[in-house]
């Protein structure tokens, strides 16, 4: 007969074993690979629970997803940072980027406090830079990539894509305010990048793999924005020259698919779709009034920021309003959002926060991105190829959605060393 004490001891041992087994599996996935998953998890939660389950409007969930993302990272730091700092760090050039982000955070924080900006908005603008700096530092740790598996990432991405598309399509079918997409700018870029690198590294293509990706892109195409289209063009060129052009048969199939896509484009992207509206609103013909369209709206943002900066005198012109800075913006449809701070132009956003110093900062930022692109361009490591493509996207997002570069949490500045494994 088993005593109560014996049963309790056995239960504790089983519980301890279960926890050790869980954390052992957790440790088998290196920090940088987990970082990729962390960018996708909030999008899954938003799509399945908030959009499909609760019927919340998809385009109003940015702050919720960002808060969840940073919450996951905070928990990660609690469990991992003590362990990470005890080990060996490589004196990598990306540490200069971390130092740069730290300087930007300090500049913006002190000015935000000095100008008495809203404390919550100060934190909102400062935390992403600190997160990026921490991630870049942790990525130089000796074990940051140990055990990384791109095959595991590719399989996880297939599951992510399938769930996002299925629940998005089902929600739209049921009349809920959702969309068929891969989430926000960061998750969409990362997910498509994984697909591109999967294609890049393949010698043979299965019919199921090709059809799955074709169906996915056909379903999400109507909700692309113009920056995503530019990003896809860059990705297509990489695949073309690195994978397709080396084979006559692949080259033939490629041109056949281009013809099919050209014929199908009006069906995939009808004029009334979000992408159709975005294309029509760029700088269109005479019916588009001054100040409207993507270019017009961004010009209005720059004009509004210039007005705000000039009102602050020489101090604001030189070093900006810091983090938490807002300005008055009226869109072409007459909407005037309160406490608006989301300037899309990189140079406009940096000018608002850092004044004319912001132009110097933005130049340094772009140089760091381009240096890391060059650093990874000849690498055969799948992760480095991912960083290369995300870096190319980062250059485009400087012009269209600078916030992407900040909430990407430093991934575009990372590099996997040759001695950190063969995969």
KALINJO-V618215 format. One record per residue. D_CENTER is the distance of its C-alpha to the mean C-alpha in Angstrom with 2 decimals. Layout:
D_CENTER + D_CENTER
//
This chain:
58.49 + 55.17 + 55.31 + 52.82 + 51.93 + 51.34 + 49.13 + 47.13 + 46.74 + 45.65 + 43.06 + 41.68 + 41.57 + 39.79 + 37.22 + 36.73 + 36.41 + 33.79 + 31.72 + 32.19 + 31.25 + 28.03 + 27.01 + 28.21 + 25.84 + 23.03 + 24.01 + 24.14 + 20.35 + 19.32 + 17.01 + 14.28 + 14.40 + 14.33 + 11.20 + 9.47 + 11.46 + 10.75 + 7.14 + 9.15 + 12.33 + 11.89 + 11.07 + 14.20 + 16.19 + 15.50 + 16.44 + 19.47 + 20.84 + 19.98 + 19.94 + 22.32 + 24.34 + 24.73 + 24.18 + 21.78 + 20.29 + 16.75 + 15.75 + 17.20 + 15.14 + 12.22 + 14.20 + 15.29 + 11.99 + 10.88 + 14.41 + 14.34 + 11.29 + 13.19 + 16.37 + 15.51 + 14.67 + 17.94 + 19.86 + 18.51 + 19.81 + 23.09 + 23.74 + 22.58 + 22.80 + 26.62 + 26.77 + 24.28 + 26.12 + 29.38 + 28.47 + 28.21 + 25.51 + 25.37 + 25.98 + 22.90 + 22.14 + 18.60 + 20.53 + 21.31 + 17.70 + 17.79 + 21.06 + 19.76 + 17.04 + 19.92 + 22.14 + 19.80 + 19.52 + 23.31 + 24.03 + 22.07 + 23.43 + 27.02 + 27.05 + 25.53 + 28.31 + 30.85 + 30.13 + 30.23 + 26.89 + 25.87 + 25.16 + 22.44 + 20.55 + 21.28 + 19.70 + 16.62 + 16.14 + 17.35 + 15.74 + 12.12 + 13.95 + 16.18 + 13.57 + 11.97 + 15.63 + 16.63 + 14.03 + 15.04 + 18.63 + 18.43 + 16.99 + 20.30 + 22.35 + 24.68 + 23.53 + 19.77 + 19.70 + 23.10 + 23.31 + 19.88 + 20.19 + 18.06 + 20.42 + 19.52 + 15.76 + 16.77 + 19.07 + 16.69 + 14.26 + 17.41 + 18.18 + 14.78 + 15.15 + 18.81 + 18.48 + 15.89 + 18.06 + 21.33 + 20.87 + 19.32 + 22.32 + 24.74 + 23.65 + 24.06 + 27.38 + 28.54 + 27.82 + 25.04 + 22.47 + 19.60 + 18.04 + 17.68 + 14.00 + 11.16 + 9.74 + 7.34 + 5.22 + 1.80 + 5.11 + 6.97 + 5.83 + 6.22 + 9.21 + 10.74 + 10.49 + 12.42 + 14.81 + 15.40 + 16.18 + 18.37 + 20.24 + 20.47 + 22.19 + 24.53 + 28.17 + 29.10 + 27.42 + 28.57 + 29.26 + 27.36 + 24.14 + 24.51 + 25.57 + 22.85 + 20.08 + 22.24 + 22.74 + 19.09 + 18.24 + 21.41 + 20.52 + 17.01 + 18.03 + 19.66 + 16.52 + 14.54 + 14.17 + 15.61 + 12.60 + 11.54 + 15.22 + 15.29 + 12.44 + 14.54 + 17.61 + 16.49 + 15.60 + 18.98 + 20.82 + 19.66 + 20.82 + 23.93 + 25.17 + 24.25 + 25.19 + 27.06 + 29.31 + 30.96 + 32.64 + 35.03 + 34.54 + 30.75 + 31.22 + 33.62 + 31.36 + 28.49 + 30.76 + 32.06 + 28.59 + 27.92 + 31.18 + 30.37 + 26.98 + 28.82 + 31.41 + 29.00 + 26.59 + 28.61 + 28.49 + 24.78 + 23.82 + 26.79 + 27.34 + 26.94 + 23.42 + 20.41 + 19.59 + 23.34 + 23.51 + 20.64 + 22.42 + 25.72 + 24.56 + 23.30 + 26.58 + 28.96 + 32.68 + 35.10 + 34.26 + 30.98 + 32.20 + 31.44 + 28.34 + 26.71 + 24.07 + 20.67 + 22.43 + 25.10 + 22.90 + 21.03 + 24.50 + 25.62 + 22.82 + 23.92 + 27.53 + 27.04 + 25.40 + 28.25 + 30.71 + 29.22 + 29.26 + 32.83 + 34.02 + 33.11 + 35.39 + 35.15 + 33.26 + 30.33 + 30.45 + 30.41 + 27.86 + 26.25 + 25.99 + 23.52 + 20.88 + 21.57 + 23.08 + 23.49 + 25.33 + 27.21 + 25.58 + 27.34 + 25.65 + 27.81 + 28.43 + 29.94 + 27.29 + 27.12 + 24.44 + 25.69 + 24.12 + 21.56 + 19.27 + 16.11 + 17.18 + 15.08 + 16.82 + 15.72 + 19.42 + 20.36 + 17.95 + 19.09 + 22.64 + 22.61 + 21.54 + 23.27 + 25.86 + 26.91 + 25.72 + 22.21 + 22.97 + 23.79 + 20.69 + 18.45 + 20.60 + 20.24 + 16.45 + 16.53 + 19.24 + 17.41 + 14.54 + 17.38 + 19.40 + 16.84 + 16.43 + 20.23 + 20.37 + 18.52 + 19.94 + 23.00 + 21.72 + 22.44 + 20.25 + 17.68 + 15.06 + 15.90 + 15.62 + 12.05 + 11.45 + 13.63 + 11.77 + 8.30 + 10.71 + 12.38 + 9.49 + 9.15 + 12.84 + 12.68 + 10.28 + 12.89 + 15.26 + 13.61 + 10.85 + 10.93 + 9.30 + 5.78 + 7.36 + 8.64 + 6.37 + 4.38 + 7.97 + 9.72 + 8.64 + 9.42 + 12.81 + 13.95 + 16.86 + 18.93 + 22.59 + 25.15 + 27.13 + 24.43 + 25.31 + 25.74 + 22.93
//
